[in-house]
Amino acid sequence: MSTDPCGSSSGPLLRRRFRVAMGDTDAAQVIYFAAPTRWAESMSSEWLADAGFATSQMLATGFGLPAVHAELSYRSPLRLDDELDATLWLDKLSKRSLTFRSDFALVGAPEPAVQMRLTQVYARTSGETLESIPLPDELVAHLRGVGEGSLPTPPIDTRVEKSP
């Protein structure tokens, strides 16, 4: 298994390669500050769906993973048409929550230009209330990469796509 920049011994959950699109930039052709939030959410939603926890299915059955904390670090500018390697990691795992870390780096760069951490709590929805409950064992097994149901670490897709 690979080691991520924060020293975790587990491998990435998902990798993507894409170009910064016009819709992700401001008038100066530098990324709009909220664009990485959309990229990160797209990656975590894709991974969760592949693990059998699609947001639409969870919501239809009265459950969800609402975000409770987000933090972004901008280390260097990203501009229109920059080609990025995006990597989704499991940053933290507790009984009721998980934190995904998304790194967005220029292709070939040793460090991410932008990094986002997003903490989500597993919850049961009942009318207008949300009740935090323990993460499902099956999801925890996928996140830890153990058991028969775990998802393999995908290779990086080197095809360049428009941003998610």
Salt bridges, closest charged atoms under 4 A:
ASP4 OD1 - ARG101 NH1 3.18
ASP24 OD1 - ARG38 NH2 2.10
GLU46 OE1 - ARG16 NH2 2.30
GLU71 OE1 - HIS69 NE2 3.43
GLU83 OE1 - ARG19 NH2 3.83
ASP85 OD1 - ARG17 NE 2.65
ASP91 OD1 - ARG101 NH1 3.73
ASP91 OD2 - ARG117 NE 2.83
ASP103 OD2 - ARG101 NH2 2.89
GLU131 OE1 - ARG124 NE 3.29
GLU138 OE2 - HIS142 NE2 3.90
ASP157 OD2 - ARG159 NH2 2.54
